Amino acid sequence: GRRLENAAWRLHAMQKLGKTPSFQAASQVTQGRCAFNKEAPISAQLDAHLSHTHADLGKAIADSDGHPMLDDSWAAKHLLGLCLKNKLSNDAVGEILQVIQHVDFRPDDLPSTPEQLRALPHHQRPVCAIFTHSLERNGANNFCLYIARLLRHNQPLTIFSPKKGPMQEDFEKLGLEVTIMDTTSPKFLEDLSSALLKRRVGLLLANTIMRCDIILMAAELQMPSVWVIHESWPQDQLDHYAKEVFMCKDIDAAVIRKAFAAAGTIVFPSDMQRDLYNGMFKPQAGLTIYNGIPLQQLDAFKHTQDRRQVRAALGYTDQDFLVLHLGTVCSRKGQV
């Protein structure tokens, strides 16, 4: 039955494309199981045949116990393939099936592109405020930019930073509001609370140890937060790195330790960094998520630029052997 149905659909598709299959082709596709009258229009016979095929399949779709009989239908195979390819959990697959099987589900109501689907209203989600430690061009801020690019279609976002910088334009090009708030101001927390309330923020993402003030505020407001740690500061040198290396006037070791203890979710880019802060945070709060590099821009550049010209512009020839290091050079990374 299933082979017969697939054959009928192939013939039906030819008709939709404005192609009229020959009687010979129709007989071959249906494997000779259908007798076509050469004196009558083939299109009418195909429509009738397709209706009969669906009626026969409807009768065979239940087994002796009356339960649906699962087979290798086109829809099932392709849905399974997508689930396996994207490593969806059983819970995620179950939710997708619930939507598809709902009485109000209509395929014609679905947008035709992912962009159209993501553009649908999503006001039920709280606004997420991303807090950067600066807007200079560096790896930590690039992390926020990559996150914003991915989430902006289905998650309301707003950006906060203690000072201006060249990356402000990058976020604004994404259509995101960037708010500059001086953390050294005596009214900083008061002004920030008002700004969060005005923007209806319900989730905070604090980037780098230097935004420990945001984690403490989130705990005080009982607001969910995610703290992304990029640094590798030894526990006995927190004051040194905060005060001497990064010259932060408003944080010290005591504030950092208090923030680690209060944080609900802390993301580390490696197990090494997570282990470095062991004992400072609740074990269930720490997650290791490795950093990645979005390849789309690199691939686009590679396909639109001439290798020889790019090398020449940087002062190199085709014969020069180059080693590319993506990231800033510092002693803790062991590059030199």
Residue pairs with C-beta under 8 A, 6 or more apart in sequence:
1 53
1 56
1 57
1 60
2 57
2 71
2 72
2 73
3 31
4 30
4 31
4 33
4 53
5 53
5 54
5 57
6 74
7 29
7 30
7 31
8 30
8 46
8 49
8 50
8 53
9 50
10 29
11 21
11 25
11 26
11 29
11 30
11 46
12 46
12 47
12 50
14 20
14 21
15 21
15 43
15 46
20 42
20 43
21 29
21 42
21 46
22 42
23 36
23 38
23 42
26 34
26 36
26 42
26 46
27 34
27 36
30 49
34 49
36 42
36 45
37 45
60 69
61 68
61 69
62 68
62 69
63 69
70 76
79 96
82 88
83 92
83 93
83 96
88 96
99 105
110 117
111 117
111 119
111 120
115 153
118 153
118 154
119 153
122 154
122 155
122 156
123 156
125 154
125 155
125 156
126 156
126 200
126 201
126 202
126 203
127 156
127 157
127 158
127 199
127 200
127 201
127 202
127 203
128 151
128 155
128 156
128 157
128 158
128 201
128 202
128 203
128 204
128 205
129 157
129 158
129 159
129 160
129 196
129 199
129 201
129 203
129 204
129 205
130 144
130 147
130 148
130 157
130 158
130 159
130 160
130 205
130 207
131 160
131 161
131 204
131 205
131 206
131 207
131 211
131 214
132 140
132 141
132 144
132 159
132 160
132 161
132 167
132 207
132 208
132 211
133 140
133 141
133 161
133 162
133 207
133 208
133 210
133 211
134 141
134 161
134 162
134 163
134 165
135 141
135 161
135 163
135 164
135 165
135 166
135 167
135 168
135 171
135 178
136 165
136 166
136 167
137 165
137 166
137 167
138 328
139 230
139 291
139 327
139 328
140 207
140 208
140 230
141 165
141 167
141 207
143 207
143 228
143 230
143 291
144 159
144 205
144 207
145 167
145 170
145 171
146 294
147 205
148 157
148 159
148 171
148 174
148 176
149 174
149 294
151 157
152 174
152 175
152 176
157 176
158 176
158 177
158 179
158 199
158 201
159 171
159 176
159 177
159 178
159 179
160 178
160 179
160 180
160 181
160 192
160 195
161 168
161 178
161 179
161 180
161 181
162 180
162 181
162 182
162 183
163 180
163 182
164 180
168 178
171 178
172 178
177 199
179 195
181 188
181 191
181 192
181 195
182 188
183 213
183 250
184 249
184 250
185 191
189 213
189 217
192 217
193 217
193 221
196 221
201 223
202 223
202 224
203 223
203 224
203 225
203 226
204 214
204 215
204 217
204 218
204 223
204 224
204 225
204 226
205 225
205 226
205 228
206 212
206 214
206 215
206 218
206 225
206 226
206 227
206 228
207 228
207 230
208 228
208 229
208 230
208 231
209 229
209 230
209 231
209 233
209 242
209 256
210 242
210 246
210 248
210 251
211 227
212 227
212 251
212 255
212 256
212 258
212 259
212 260
213 250
213 251
213 255
213 259
214 225
215 225
215 227
215 259
215 262
215 263
216 255
216 258
216 259
216 262
218 224
218 225
218 264
219 225
219 262
219 263
219 264
224 264
224 265
225 263
225 264
225 265
226 264
226 265
226 266
226 267
227 259
227 263
227 265
227 266
227 267
228 266
228 267
229 266
229 267
229 268
229 269
229 273
229 277
230 269
231 241
231 273
232 272
232 273
232 276
232 332
233 241
233 242
233 276
234 276
235 276
235 277
235 279
235 280
238 252
238 253
238 256
238 257
239 252
239 253
242 248
242 251
242 252
242 253
242 256
243 252
257 280
260 266
260 277
260 280
260 281
261 280
261 281
261 282
263 281
263 282
263 285
264 285
265 285
265 287
266 281
266 285
266 286
266 287
267 287
267 288
267 289
268 274
268 277
268 286
268 287
268 288
268 289
269 288
269 289
269 290
269 291
270 288
270 290
271 288
274 286
274 288
277 286
293 326
307 318
308 318
311 317
311 318
311 320
316 322
325 335
327 333
329 335
329 336
